[in-house]
């Protein structure tokens, strides 16, 4: 199926949130839910668009990379925390858009792997699951985003050892 009209419609709305590439005017790339930079780029990838085929998507990938911190993690805004769920979601976007074999992706995975939870998943610490040891577990969404590029065969070039 050809999803070009839908991809073109999303691209036409890239300034709707007030900032570049579906970001808000304050630079947030993770909000509003459902139509943020991360969400729209993920959707374009799910519809078959790639950074190699669509120049504006390639530019948007470059924009996303400006949110990478020196340690490899990604933040959703210029003054926001480093969260495994945001880093994992960006990695999923990279995989879907065909740009997961980059230095940026390698650094992000290198940051994520040591943060793996005892149950072998990943957790976004903003979710409060309780104070008991049994409640200190991974989040399904964060774990799925980490694994998504691996499952689709679009993994990083290097696999950090943990």
trRosetta pair geometry for C-beta under 8 A, 3 or more apart (Angstrom, degrees):
i j d omega theta_ij theta_ji phi_ij phi_ji
2 5 7.8 72 124 1 92 85
3 6 4.8 -50 -175 44 83 116
3 7 5.7 88 123 -26 88 98
3 47 3.8 -139 124 -175 155 104
3 48 5.5 137 38 31 120 111
3 49 7.5 -100 92 -36 113 88
4 7 5.6 -56 -142 40 33 111
4 8 6.0 35 159 -21 68 106
5 8 5.6 -54 -145 38 30 113
5 9 6.4 34 154 -23 63 104
6 9 5.6 -50 -149 32 32 114
6 10 6.7 33 152 -17 63 102
6 47 5.8 -141 91 -139 121 152
7 10 5.8 -54 -153 35 33 111
7 11 6.4 32 151 -18 66 107
7 44 5.5 86 -130 -134 95 87
7 47 5.4 -174 -66 104 97 140
7 48 7.8 -90 -55 66 136 79
7 49 4.8 138 -129 -61 140 131
7 54 7.1 -119 160 -91 133 156
8 11 5.6 -54 -146 38 33 112
8 12 6.3 39 153 -26 65 104
9 12 5.7 -50 -149 30 31 115
9 13 7.0 18 154 -10 61 108
10 13 6.1 -69 -157 40 33 104
10 14 7.7 68 144 -64 61 75
10 40 5.5 162 -174 -162 119 105
10 43 6.6 -174 -110 96 157 121
10 44 6.0 -152 91 -75 151 97
11 14 5.8 -8 -167 -40 45 112
11 44 7.8 77 -58 -102 87 132
11 54 7.5 -132 -82 -180 142 132
11 56 5.5 94 -146 87 121 150
11 57 7.8 -77 -96 -55 114 82
13 16 4.5 -6 -179 -26 86 131
13 22 7.4 51 112 -93 84 91
13 35 7.9 -60 128 -163 132 118
13 40 8.0 -146 85 -125 104 145
14 20 7.2 0 151 -171 104 50
14 21 5.6 -28 -168 -110 108 32
14 22 5.6 -76 -144 -44 57 72
14 40 7.8 166 -107 130 68 160
14 56 7.2 -115 -61 171 160 131
14 60 7.7 -120 -138 -85 128 123
15 18 7.4 76 174 -75 67 8
15 19 7.6 -157 -142 79 60 21
15 20 7.1 -21 -101 -110 77 38
16 22 7.1 5 46 -117 91 63
16 35 7.3 -53 88 158 129 130
17 22 5.7 63 12 -171 126 46
17 23 6.1 -151 88 104 127 21
17 24 4.9 -80 153 -90 112 51
17 25 7.3 -150 134 -28 70 64
17 32 6.8 -164 -119 10 121 93
17 35 6.8 169 -62 121 118 101
17 36 7.4 59 -72 -115 168 50
18 23 7.8 -82 75 104 69 62
18 24 5.6 18 58 -168 110 49
18 25 3.3 -54 135 -50 127 94
19 22 7.8 -11 77 96 85 20
19 23 3.6 -59 92 91 128 91
19 24 5.3 40 1 91 121 21
19 25 5.1 -178 -52 -90 87 29
19 26 7.4 -86 -54 38 134 31
19 27 6.0 158 -127 -86 158 35
19 28 7.8 149 14 43 152 55
20 23 5.9 14 65 32 53 111
20 63 6.1 -141 112 -128 119 149
21 29 7.9 0 101 -122 104 101
21 37 5.2 52 123 -122 94 107
21 41 7.8 21 174 -59 108 112
21 59 7.4 -157 -78 111 124 89
21 60 4.2 149 -136 -121 132 94
21 63 4.8 154 16 73 156 162
21 64 7.8 -113 128 -47 151 78
22 29 7.8 75 94 -143 85 68
22 35 6.5 -134 -160 161 112 68
22 36 6.1 114 139 168 108 26
22 37 4.5 156 82 -84 97 53
22 39 7.7 -129 148 59 144 82
22 40 4.5 -171 -82 22 171 146
22 41 7.6 -159 42 -32 141 82
22 60 7.8 33 18 -137 100 129
23 27 5.9 -8 160 -154 134 30
23 28 6.2 160 -167 74 86 41
23 29 4.9 -41 -106 -90 102 66
23 36 7.3 39 -107 -165 47 74
23 37 4.8 4 -68 -45 76 122
23 63 7.7 -136 -24 155 130 131
24 27 6.8 -33 73 35 77 20
24 28 4.4 11 32 49 119 95
24 31 6.3 -9 -29 87 132 85
24 32 7.4 104 -72 -24 112 72
24 36 7.8 -35 -30 -124 88 86
26 77 6.7 1 124 -144 97 125
27 77 5.4 110 99 -147 94 77
27 78 5.0 13 109 -13 155 104
28 31 4.9 -17 138 45 134 97
28 36 7.3 -71 129 -138 86 117
28 76 5.9 25 -155 142 74 92
28 77 4.4 -24 -95 -83 69 110
28 80 7.5 82 -113 -33 87 142
29 36 6.0 102 163 168 42 106
29 37 3.8 -50 -154 45 87 131
29 38 5.7 95 142 -30 91 89
29 64 6.8 131 -164 -114 158 75
29 67 6.0 -84 13 -61 146 160
29 76 5.4 -139 56 -159 79 66
29 77 7.1 -178 10 -72 73 55
30 36 5.3 31 -170 172 13 163
30 37 7.5 -45 -53 46 36 89
30 38 5.6 15 -103 11 61 132
30 76 3.5 -29 -7 -150 126 136
30 77 7.4 -91 21 -37 101 84
30 86 6.1 -64 -81 -116 141 108
30 89 7.7 92 -116 81 103 153
31 36 5.5 56 9 -90 8 128
31 76 7.4 79 -7 156 86 132
32 35 5.6 11 76 57 96 88
32 36 6.1 -174 57 -61 36 86
33 36 6.9 -14 -96 -20 22 113
33 39 7.2 111 -167 -56 41 150
34 39 5.7 165 -169 172 10 165
35 39 6.1 -78 -73 82 11 133
35 40 6.2 43 -155 -57 51 104
36 39 4.6 91 47 11 77 103
36 40 6.8 -154 83 -4 34 88
37 40 6.4 -62 -143 40 21 103
37 41 6.2 14 162 -13 61 113
37 60 7.0 -174 -159 -168 98 108
37 63 7.3 -118 -152 111 140 121
37 64 6.6 173 148 -86 126 92
38 41 6.2 -63 -145 40 24 105
38 42 6.2 26 157 -21 63 110
38 64 7.7 109 -86 -120 70 120
38 76 7.6 -55 -24 -123 134 99
38 86 7.7 -114 -80 -148 158 74
38 89 5.3 36 -174 137 138 122
38 90 6.5 -82 -117 -80 110 65
38 93 6.0 -116 -150 -55 70 142
39 42 5.8 -58 -150 35 27 112
39 43 6.4 27 154 -19 64 107
40 43 5.6 -54 -149 36 33 113
40 44 6.4 37 152 -21 66 101
41 44 5.6 -47 -147 33 35 113
41 45 6.6 37 152 -17 63 104
41 57 7.1 132 -133 -145 89 90
41 60 5.9 -170 -94 132 119 133
41 61 7.6 136 -150 -76 140 67
41 64 7.0 -29 -19 -59 174 141
41 93 4.8 43 109 -155 114 124
41 96 7.8 135 139 78 75 119
41 97 6.5 -35 174 -54 98 135
42 45 5.7 -58 -156 38 32 112
42 46 6.4 31 149 -19 66 106
42 89 7.4 -60 -67 -177 135 88
42 92 6.4 20 -116 114 112 104
42 93 5.0 -84 -75 -96 75 84
42 96 5.9 85 -144 43 56 158
43 46 5.5 -53 -145 37 34 112
43 47 6.3 29 155 -15 66 107
44 47 5.8 -60 -149 41 30 109
44 49 4.0 -51 168 57 90 136
44 54 7.5 -101 176 54 131 158
44 57 6.0 -161 133 -109 151 127
44 96 7.9 124 82 126 64 117
44 97 7.0 33 96 -94 103 100
45 48 7.8 113 -177 -18 29 7
45 49 6.2 -84 -79 67 33 77
45 50 7.2 71 -118 -91 73 53
45 93 6.4 171 -9 -152 146 53
45 95 7.6 91 180 90 151 57
45 96 2.6 86 145 135 145 109
45 97 4.5 -87 -89 -59 113 64
45 98 7.8 -178 -130 -11 102 70
46 96 6.1 -29 -50 -156 58 137
49 53 6.5 -138 -157 73 59 116
49 54 5.2 -9 -165 -4 106 143
49 57 5.8 172 150 -68 117 161
49 97 7.0 -19 108 -120 78 80
50 53 4.7 80 59 13 89 101
50 54 6.8 143 69 13 43 90
50 57 7.0 152 122 103 22 147
50 97 5.4 132 -141 -171 52 55
50 98 4.0 17 -148 14 117 133
50 99 7.9 146 -171 -31 84 84
51 54 7.0 -76 -123 57 24 77
51 57 4.9 -134 -101 117 56 98
51 58 4.3 107 -172 -88 87 67
51 60 8.0 -135 -108 59 97 84
51 61 4.8 1 -109 -20 140 146
51 97 4.7 65 -27 156 94 111
51 98 5.9 -148 31 67 86 92
51 99 4.9 16 26 -44 146 123
52 58 7.3 96 -70 -77 25 114
52 98 5.6 -60 0 99 110 141
52 99 8.0 168 -36 -65 84 87
53 57 7.7 16 69 46 69 134
54 57 4.0 60 88 9 109 116
54 58 6.9 175 90 -14 57 82
55 58 5.4 -53 -151 34 37 115
55 59 6.5 37 152 -18 68 102
56 59 5.4 -49 -150 36 37 114
56 60 6.3 41 148 -22 65 103
57 60 5.4 -49 -146 36 35 115
57 61 6.6 44 150 -24 63 97
57 97 6.2 -162 163 -146 121 125
58 61 5.6 -46 -152 28 33 114
58 62 6.8 36 148 -16 61 101
59 62 5.6 -52 -156 35 36 115
59 63 6.5 41 145 -21 65 103
60 63 5.2 -47 -149 34 38 117
60 64 6.4 44 150 -21 66 100
61 64 5.6 -49 -150 34 34 114
61 65 6.5 39 150 -24 63 102
61 94 7.2 98 -139 -109 110 75
61 97 6.3 -167 -80 115 121 152
61 99 5.4 59 -149 39 151 169
62 65 5.6 -50 -150 30 33 115
62 66 7.3 42 149 -28 60 94
63 66 5.9 -47 -165 16 37 114
64 67 5.9 -57 -171 27 46 112
64 68 8.0 59 137 -34 65 90
64 74 7.7 -10 173 -139 86 136
64 90 6.1 163 175 -143 122 110
64 93 7.0 -138 -143 102 166 144
65 68 5.5 -27 -166 -2 54 119
65 104 5.2 -83 -126 -106 105 156
67 74 5.2 50 118 -160 99 89
67 75 5.5 -134 -177 62 91 68
67 76 7.1 35 -169 -107 142 19
67 77 7.9 -4 -131 -56 115 9
67 78 7.9 -106 -115 -78 80 55
67 90 7.5 -155 85 -98 120 150
68 72 6.9 -30 -172 -154 104 26
68 73 7.3 158 -153 89 63 32
68 74 5.4 -44 -97 -94 59 76
68 90 8.0 -179 -79 137 88 161
68 104 5.6 -126 -64 -147 164 102
68 107 7.0 80 -178 91 133 130
68 108 7.0 -91 -127 -70 114 99
69 72 7.0 -27 74 40 79 24
69 73 4.9 -1 40 66 118 81
69 74 7.0 -169 0 -93 84 22
69 75 6.1 80 -47 -20 107 101
69 82 5.8 -48 0 -96 154 124
71 82 7.3 18 62 -139 124 164
71 107 7.9 156 134 171 32 104
71 111 5.5 101 135 -109 87 123
72 87 7.7 57 127 -142 75 134
72 107 3.5 -150 -116 155 97 83
72 108 5.1 -174 168 -80 89 32
72 109 7.8 -85 171 40 133 36
72 110 5.3 -123 -121 69 171 93
72 111 3.4 -176 87 -33 115 119
72 112 7.9 -114 122 -16 118 69
73 82 4.1 61 119 -162 149 118
73 83 7.8 136 -177 40 123 27
73 84 7.7 -74 -130 -86 112 46
73 86 7.8 67 175 81 90 101
73 87 4.8 -77 -148 -77 68 133
73 108 6.8 103 -104 -128 28 71
73 111 4.7 -147 -56 152 73 157
73 112 7.8 127 -99 -60 78 71
74 82 7.4 132 69 -139 27 77
74 86 5.2 -133 93 126 97 98
74 87 4.5 151 27 -96 90 63
74 90 4.6 56 11 5 170 155
74 108 6.5 4 -26 -116 99 118
75 78 7.3 108 104 -104 131 15
75 80 4.9 152 -178 74 104 88
75 81 6.8 175 -126 93 98 22
75 82 5.6 -66 -77 -87 85 60
75 83 7.7 95 -119 12 53 78
75 86 6.7 42 -139 112 19 154
76 80 5.1 -42 58 82 77 156
76 83 7.4 -11 -15 31 106 117
76 86 4.9 -119 -50 -126 97 142
77 80 3.9 88 48 -13 93 118
82 86 7.7 -129 -161 58 41 122
82 87 7.3 32 -175 -44 81 117
83 86 4.5 85 68 6 98 103
83 87 6.9 -170 90 -4 51 86
83 124 5.4 37 177 -143 112 91
83 125 6.9 -138 -132 34 87 84
83 126 6.5 -14 -124 -19 136 111
84 87 5.6 -58 -145 42 34 111
84 88 5.9 34 158 -20 70 110
84 112 6.1 109 -140 -126 94 88
84 115 5.5 -154 -88 117 130 142
84 122 5.0 -147 154 172 138 116
84 123 6.5 71 59 74 142 41
84 124 5.7 -142 66 -88 86 59
84 125 7.5 94 16 -12 103 83
84 142 5.6 56 114 -165 101 133
84 146 7.9 -17 171 -64 100 119
85 88 5.7 -54 -141 40 28 111
85 89 6.2 31 157 -22 63 107
85 122 7.6 164 -74 123 58 111
85 124 3.3 -2 -28 -83 124 128
85 126 7.5 -77 20 25 136 109
85 139 6.8 -15 -85 68 115 143
85 141 6.7 32 -137 106 113 104
85 142 4.3 -85 -96 -97 79 103
85 145 7.0 93 -155 37 59 147
86 89 5.7 -53 -145 36 30 111
86 90 6.5 30 155 -18 63 104
86 124 7.8 103 -15 -120 67 117
87 90 5.9 -56 -151 36 29 110
87 91 6.5 31 150 -19 63 106
87 108 5.3 178 -172 -160 102 103
87 111 6.4 -107 -157 91 159 123
87 112 5.8 -171 116 -72 132 108
88 91 5.5 -53 -150 35 34 114
88 92 6.5 37 150 -21 65 102
88 112 6.5 109 -74 -119 84 143
88 122 6.1 155 -65 92 146 153
88 142 5.2 110 41 -163 157 68
88 143 7.8 -45 -159 -69 160 12
88 145 3.6 104 138 100 102 114
88 146 4.4 -57 -132 -60 116 72
89 92 5.5 -49 -151 32 35 114
89 93 6.6 39 148 -20 64 101
89 145 4.8 -50 -78 -150 50 153
90 93 5.4 -49 -151 34 36 115
90 94 6.4 40 149 -21 66 101
90 108 6.8 -130 88 -132 113 157
91 94 5.5 -49 -148 34 34 114
91 95 6.5 37 152 -20 64 103
91 100 7.0 67 -169 -126 72 100
91 105 6.1 108 -127 -137 85 87
91 108 5.4 -171 -73 117 108 140
91 109 6.9 105 -119 -65 143 80
91 112 7.6 -46 -28 -24 153 154
91 145 6.6 112 63 152 94 89
91 146 6.7 37 74 -119 142 45
91 148 7.6 141 108 58 88 101
91 149 5.9 -99 152 -5 90 133
92 95 5.7 -53 -151 35 32 113
92 96 6.4 29 154 -16 65 107
92 144 7.9 33 -91 122 141 72
92 145 4.3 -88 -34 -154 132 78
92 146 7.9 -60 -55 -46 95 17
92 148 4.2 42 -122 62 99 144
92 149 6.2 -149 -110 -35 43 88
93 96 5.9 -59 -147 39 30 108
93 97 6.1 11 160 -5 66 114
94 97 6.1 -70 -143 47 25 99
94 99 4.8 -93 -158 83 80 83
94 100 4.6 120 125 -86 101 67
94 102 7.1 -113 -163 26 133 118
94 104 7.4 -166 -105 97 149 110
94 105 5.3 -171 128 -85 159 116
94 149 6.8 -9 83 -84 86 142
94 154 8.0 -174 116 138 72 119
95 98 7.9 41 178 -65 27 24
95 100 4.3 34 -88 -62 62 137
95 148 5.9 166 66 113 150 92
95 149 2.8 -148 -86 -100 143 97
95 152 5.8 120 160 57 120 130
95 154 4.0 133 -156 95 84 123
95 155 7.6 12 -112 -79 114 33
96 148 7.6 -22 -48 143 94 125
96 149 7.8 -104 -31 -88 58 82
96 152 7.5 59 -85 59 59 174
96 154 7.5 167 -54 64 26 160
98 154 6.8 -105 -109 -136 44 134
99 102 5.7 6 168 -24 82 129
99 105 7.4 170 127 -39 69 127
100 105 4.9 123 -165 -126 54 165
100 149 4.8 152 -122 -154 157 142
100 154 4.6 110 25 149 141 92
100 155 6.3 -114 129 -175 133 7
100 156 6.0 -101 156 -74 90 54
101 105 6.7 -54 -75 55 11 142
101 154 7.8 -112 -31 -173 88 69
101 155 7.8 58 -77 95 84 43
101 156 6.4 144 -106 -146 52 36
101 157 4.9 87 -152 -51 87 92
102 105 4.9 98 54 8 79 98
102 106 7.0 -137 97 -4 43 88
103 106 5.5 -54 -146 37 34 115
103 107 6.2 33 156 -19 67 106
104 107 6.0 -57 -149 37 28 109
104 108 6.4 28 153 -20 63 108
105 108 5.6 -54 -146 36 33 112
105 109 6.4 30 157 -15 67 104
105 149 7.8 -123 -156 142 132 175
105 156 4.8 -164 128 -103 108 98
105 157 7.9 110 84 5 112 80
106 109 6.1 -57 -150 38 28 106
106 110 6.3 30 152 -20 64 109
106 156 5.1 139 -87 -170 61 124
106 157 6.1 -36 -77 47 117 92
106 158 5.0 54 -135 39 114 108
107 110 5.5 -54 -146 37 32 115
107 111 6.5 32 153 -19 64 104
108 111 5.7 -55 -152 35 32 110
108 112 6.3 26 152 -17 66 110
109 112 5.5 -58 -141 40 35 110
109 113 6.1 39 165 -31 70 103
109 156 5.0 -105 -5 -15 151 160
109 158 7.6 174 76 84 132 80
109 159 7.6 -75 143 -130 144 44
109 160 5.8 177 126 2 95 114
110 113 6.5 -42 -136 22 24 110
110 158 7.8 11 -62 97 104 119
110 160 4.7 145 -106 -72 64 142
111 114 7.5 -75 -174 35 28 97
111 115 7.3 6 147 -5 62 121
112 115 5.7 -82 -159 44 40 108
112 116 7.5 68 150 -57 72 76
112 122 6.5 -23 -170 -110 104 143
112 146 6.1 177 165 -121 148 118
113 116 6.0 -15 -167 -28 44 110
113 160 4.5 -169 24 85 156 126
113 161 8.0 127 142 88 152 15
113 162 4.4 -147 158 -55 110 134
114 160 7.9 -74 -34 139 80 140
114 162 6.0 -166 -81 -123 53 111
115 122 6.5 55 108 -134 95 95
116 120 6.3 -6 172 -147 117 36
116 121 7.2 161 -158 88 78 15
116 122 6.1 -66 -115 -81 56 75
116 138 8.0 -20 -165 -85 60 126
116 162 6.4 89 15 149 132 160
117 120 7.0 -47 75 23 74 16
117 121 5.4 -11 43 68 115 66
117 122 6.4 167 -8 -106 96 22
117 123 5.2 76 -59 -18 129 110
117 136 7.4 -173 -152 144 116 76
117 137 6.1 104 155 -161 152 38
117 138 4.2 -162 31 -60 143 88
118 136 7.5 53 22 110 119 99
118 137 7.7 -81 58 -111 89 60
119 137 5.1 16 8 -144 144 92
119 138 5.4 -130 70 3 108 102
120 138 7.4 -71 77 -17 41 146
121 137 7.2 43 53 168 120 78
121 138 2.6 -178 89 93 113 171
121 139 7.1 -164 136 45 128 36
121 140 7.5 -47 -159 -93 153 36
121 142 7.2 105 159 86 99 94
121 143 3.7 -44 -155 -90 104 134
121 146 8.0 155 -163 39 63 136
122 138 5.4 69 47 -141 20 113
122 139 7.0 -45 98 44 61 80
122 142 4.5 -116 98 130 97 111
122 143 5.1 161 33 -82 78 63
122 146 5.2 108 4 -26 141 146
123 127 7.2 -121 -172 51 88 110
123 136 8.0 -44 -75 -177 170 60
123 137 6.9 152 -83 116 125 34
123 138 4.7 -128 -60 -125 81 48
123 139 5.1 111 -128 -8 56 88
123 142 6.1 137 -116 61 12 154
124 127 5.6 76 83 -2 88 103
124 139 5.3 -32 20 17 85 152
124 141 7.5 -27 -1 79 127 105
124 142 4.8 178 -30 -66 92 136
127 139 5.7 108 31 -87 153 130
129 135 4.2 -178 122 174 96 99
129 136 7.1 164 73 -82 120 31
129 137 6.7 -94 114 40 167 82
130 134 7.8 -17 91 78 135 79
130 135 3.3 -119 65 -125 110 177
131 135 6.8 37 33 57 18 135
132 135 4.9 92 60 6 80 102
132 136 7.5 -137 100 -14 46 86
133 136 5.6 -50 -155 21 40 116
134 137 7.6 -15 162 -36 44 111
138 142 6.7 -132 -176 72 89 111
138 143 5.1 67 152 -56 133 121
139 142 4.3 73 71 14 106 107
139 143 6.5 -180 83 -10 53 88
140 143 5.8 -65 -146 42 28 110
140 144 6.1 28 159 -22 68 108
141 144 5.8 -56 -147 34 28 109
141 145 6.5 26 157 -17 64 104
142 145 5.9 -56 -152 34 31 109
142 146 6.6 32 151 -19 64 104
143 146 5.8 -53 -152 33 33 112
143 147 6.3 16 157 -6 67 113
144 147 5.9 -67 -144 48 31 102
144 148 6.0 54 155 -52 67 95
145 148 5.6 -29 -142 -1 31 121
146 150 7.7 9 134 -1 63 119
147 150 5.1 -68 -160 46 56 117
147 151 5.6 52 148 -25 88 107
148 151 5.9 -59 -143 36 27 107
148 152 6.3 12 163 -8 64 112
149 152 5.9 -63 -141 45 32 104
149 154 4.6 -89 -158 87 83 86
149 155 5.5 132 131 -94 97 48
149 156 7.4 72 117 -32 139 70
150 155 5.0 51 -104 -91 59 110
155 159 7.5 5 155 -81 130 97
156 159 6.8 143 77 -78 103 55
